[in-house]
Amino acid sequence: MQQTLRQLESTMTDITPEQLALLGELNAQIEENGRHYIVESLTVEQMREHGYDVTEQDAGVIDRIAEKVEVGADMLWNSVAIWARNYGVKTLEDY
């Protein structure tokens, strides 16, 4: 997205200070949003897709795991692995 923003900026002629400020703000928002995985969307389905043996009854554990991690997607699942082990959540590979 930032590359597209830079391409847009390169096509603009006579950029006003207001436009430049808006482009800078948009670039900062893209960068900030790209660093975080939306943790509140961590669901039973996502946990199962990543190999965890969970049901709706495990929602409380999933919520506690989600509270612990607020990072990028790769780091999210590495953190989920740590906290899932800590809370005794089995993986599907355990069977």
Secondary structure in CASP SS format (residue, H / E / C, confidence):
PFRMAT SS
TARGET T0000
AUTHOR 0000-0000-0000
METHOD secondary structure of the structure
MODEL  1
M C 1.00
Q H 1.00
Q H 1.00
T H 1.00
L H 1.00
R H 1.00
Q H 1.00
L H 1.00
E H 1.00
S H 1.00
T H 1.00
M C 1.00
T C 1.00
D C 1.00
I C 1.00
T C 1.00
P H 1.00
E H 1.00
Q H 1.00
L H 1.00
A H 1.00
L H 1.00
L H 1.00
G H 1.00
E H 1.00
L H 1.00
N H 1.00
A H 1.00
Q H 1.00
I H 1.00
E H 1.00
E H 1.00
N H 1.00
G H 1.00
R C 1.00
H C 1.00
Y C 1.00
I C 1.00
V H 1.00
E H 1.00
S H 1.00
L C 1.00
T C 1.00
V H 1.00
E H 1.00
Q H 1.00
M H 1.00
R H 1.00
E H 1.00
H C 1.00
G C 1.00
Y E 1.00
D C 1.00
V C 1.00
T C 1.00
E H 1.00
Q H 1.00
D H 1.00
A H 1.00
G H 1.00
V H 1.00
I H 1.00
D H 1.00
R H 1.00
I H 1.00
A H 1.00
E H 1.00
K H 1.00
V C 1.00
E C 1.00
V C 1.00
G C 1.00
A H 1.00
D H 1.00
M H 1.00
L H 1.00
W H 1.00
N H 1.00
S H 1.00
V H 1.00
A H 1.00
I H 1.00
W H 1.00
A H 1.00
R H 1.00
N H 1.00
Y C 1.00
G C 1.00
V C 1.00
K C 1.00
T E 1.00
L H 1.00
E H 1.00
D H 1.00
Y C 1.00
END
